[in-house]
Amino acid sequence: MMRVLTENRFITELDREAKLYIGLPDSYDHGSSRYPVLYMHDGHNLFSPEDSYSGAIWDVQGCYESHPELKEVIVVALSCSNLNKGRGRFSEYSIFDITLGSAFGTRPIEGKGKIYLNYLVTILKPEIDTRFRTLTDSDNTAMMGSSMGGVITNQTAVLYPEVFGRIACLSSAFYVRLDDICALNEQADFSLIHKYYMDTGDQEEGLASKNDYLECNGKVAGILKSKILASKFRFRVIQGGIHHESAWKTRLPEILDYLFE
C-alpha cells in the first residue's frame, strides 16, 4: 500500500501551521526509479478519516490499492487553512478577492492565491524534488483539486503551465468570481498543458445553488475547449454527482488514469 509520510510545519509565507502529506508508491522503497508528482489541495481530506473535518476522504491509498494498473506517482498535499473560521481556505485558493454569504462576514476575503502558489513553486516543489526521486519536468508534474481547490488549480494552469503540465479540476467553485476567472482563462496560453480534466456533478450544492456549478463550469469549459486540443482536454458532467469527498473518491481512479495515461 502507498506509504504516507506526515509532517507538521509552520509556513512563514502563509503565516500558519500546516500538515504536509507525502504519499510514496508501493515500489518506491524497492528500486531507484523516479516518479511523477501529483500536487493536491485539502490534504487533510485525502488519506486519513481522523484528519478529515467530516470523516469522509478521497482515500488515495485505497484507490491505488484497488487499481494497481494505475501509473505510480508521488502524491503531495498540504492541509488547508482554517484561519478565521474557514476564510483562510477561500483566501489561499483564489488569486482574486471574493465576497461570500453572511456566514463568512460581510467584508471581502483577500485573495492570497498567488502567495500560496509561489510557496508551492519556489519552496515546496524544490524541497520535494531534492528529498525524493521525482521526475521534475512539467510533463511529470500534475495538480488536482476540488471546489475551491479546483479554482486554484485552474489558476495554476494559467500562471504556471511550465511547472504543472497535467491539471484536474473537480466541482470547481468558479462562481466566486466567474467573470474574472473567465477573463483570466480567455487571455491564457495553454500550449504547454499536456492534459486537462474538468468535471462537475449535476446535483452539486454548497454555498451556491445547484445550477451554479453546472453553469459556471460549463462556461469555463467552453473557453478551455476552444484553447486546448481535444486530445488533451476532457470535460464531464457527472450524473447524480454531489459536492462531497465521497463523490470525488468514486471518480478518482478514472481521472488518474486519464491524467497519467
N, C-alpha and C positions, 0 to 999 in steps of 0.2 A: 504494500500500500504506500502511496505517496507519504513521505515523511515531512511533517510540518514543524518548522522552527518558529518560535515566537520570541520577540524582544521588545521590551519597553524602552522608549526613548523620549527625550524632550526635543521637539523641533523648534529651534530658535526662530526660524523664519516665519513660522505659523503661530508662535507663542503658545504652544500647547503640548500636552503629553499625547503620545500615540503608541499604539501597539503595532509592531511590524510582523507580518506573517510571510513566511517564505516556504512554499511547497516544493519539495525536491522529488523528482520522479523516482520510481522504483529502482531503476537501473543506475541512478546517479552514483551510488557508492560502490559499484561493481565494474568500473571501467574508467576510461579517460575521455569519453565523448563530451562534446559541447552541446548545449541545448538552447532552443529558442526561449524567449521570456515573454510571459503574459502578465502585464500590469493590470490590476483590477482595483476597484474602489470599495469602500464599505467592507474592509477586510474582516471585521467582526462578524459579518453575516455569511462568510464563505465556508468556514471549516468546522467551527465548534458551536453547538447549541447553547453551551454555557456562556459563550461570549455574545451571542446574539441578543438584541433587545427583546425580540419576541419569541425566541427559541427556535425559529424557523431559519434554515440555512440553505445555501446553494448546494452544499455537500460536494465540493470539488473533489475531495478524496474519493468519495463513493462513486462519482462519475467516472474517474479513471479506473477504479477497481471493476466496475461493471462493464466498461468499454475498453478493454486492453488494446483494441485495434487503433485507438486514438494516438496521434503523434505525441510523444512525451515532451512536455515543456516544464520550465520552472515558472511557478506562479508567485507573484509578489504583490502584496497589498497592505495598505495602511488602514487602521481603523479610522472612521470619520470623526470629525469634530462634533462634539455635543455641547459646545460652549453656548451660553445664553439660551438654554432650552431648545437646542437644535438649530438656532440661527447660524451657528458656525458652519454646519454642514452645507447649508444653502450658500453661504458666503464663499467657501472654498471651492465649491463645484460650479461656479459661474464666473465668467470674466466680466459680466455686466451686473450693475446694481439691480436688485429686484425688490418688489413690494408684494407681500403675501397677505393673507387674511389676518383678522384681529388676533388670532391665536399667537401670532409671531410679533405682535406690536404694530404700530402704525408707521414707524419710521422705516425708510428703505434699508435693505440689507446690503452692505457694501460687498461688491463682487471682488473676491480675492483670488479668483481662479488663476490668474497669471502668476501670483506668488506661489501657489500650490504647484502649478505645473513647472515653474522654474526650479523648485525644490526637487521634483521628481527627475527632471532632465539633468540638472547640474550637480546634484548631490547624491540622490538615492541610486539612480541608474549607474553612475560610475562606481559607486560602492558595490553594488550587486555584481557588476562586471569584473571587479577586482577580486571579490571574495569567492565567486562561484564560476564554474566552467560554462560560460554563456556564449552564444552567438550574438555579436553586438550590433550587427547592421540592421537597418530598418526592415528588411525582408524577414528578419527573425525576431522582431520586437513588436509586440501587439499590445493593445489596450482594450478593455471591455468594462462596461458599466451599465447600470440600470437606473431609471428615474433621473434624479439629478446627476447621478454617476454617468448616465448616458449623455447628458448635456455637456459635462466637462470632457467626456471622451470625444464627442463631436468637435468641440472647440480645440481639442488637442490635434485632431486630424487637420484642422485649418492652420494652426500655429506651428506644429512640429511634425509635418509629414516626412521630413528627412530623418526623424528619430523613430516614430511609431508608424510602421507601414501597413499594419493589419489592425482593423478597427471593428468593434462590435458595440452598437448602441441599442439597448433593450428598453422598451417602455419609457422613452425619454420624455422628460417634463419640459419640453420646449415651450410650453405655454407661458412660462415665467417671463420670457422676453422674446416672443415669437418673431416680431418684425426685425429686431436687431440680429437675432440668430439667422434668420433667412438672408438678411443683407450680408452678414459675415460669410455665409456659405456661397452666396452668389458671386462674391469677389474672390473666392479662394481658388487656388490651383491644386487640384488633387492628382496631378500626373504622377506623383511619387507613391501614391497609395497602391498597395498590392491587392488587398482585399478589404471590402467594406460591407458589413452586415448591419441591417436595421430591422427592427420589428416593433409591433405594438399589439396588445390584445384588444378585442372588440368589446370587452367588458371592464376595461380599466377605469378605476375611480380612485381618487386620492384627494388632494386639495383642489383638483379640477373636476369638472363634470365629466361624465362618461364620454361624450363626443369630443371633448377637448383633445384627448390623446390621439384618437383617430385622425382628427382634422390637422393637428399640428405636426404629427409625424408624417402624415401623407404629404403635407406641404413641403417639409424639409426633404423628404424622399424624392419628391418631384424635381427639386433643384439638383440633388445629387445624381439622379438618374440622367440628367442632361449633361453632367460634367464628368461622369465616371463610366468607363466601358462596361457594357452589360456583363461581360465575363468576370468583372471584378466587383460588381455591386449586386446585392440582394436585399429586397425589402419584402417583409411578410406581415400580413395581418393574421393574428392568431385567433382562430375561432374559439370563443369561450375564455380567452386569456384574461386573467385578472392581474392587478398590480400587487404582486406578492412574491416573496422569495420562493415559495412552493412552485409558482408558475415558471420562474426563471430556471429553477433547478431542472424542471422537466425538459426544457428545450436546450439546456447547456450542451449535452453531447453532440447534437446536430450542429450547433453553432461552432463548437471547437473543431468538428470535422471539416466544416466549410472554411473556417478561418485558416486552418493549417494544412489543408489538403495538398 
